Amino acid sequence: MAKGFSYRFYHSKDWEQARELALQRDAYLCQHCLKAGIATPATMVHHIIELTPSNISDHQHSDRHYATL
């Protein structure tokens, strides 16, 4: 569940775009599964670096902060 400070981010176009970029970058495949040699469709995008009030603006325009799972 989104924390209070991140609610607006998770309901923004920035999040939709960053999420889609991460999925496209990873060919819509779960990266954790691929490391185990199994090709599985990704169903979610997870933060590599935890989202905090101090770094929330860093996450808005980049897919490098995310992993597909």
Secondary structure, DSSP 8 states (H G I E B T S, - for coil): ---GGGHHHHTSHHHHHHHHHHHHHTTTB-HHHHHTT---B---EEESS---TTTGGGGTT-STTEEE-
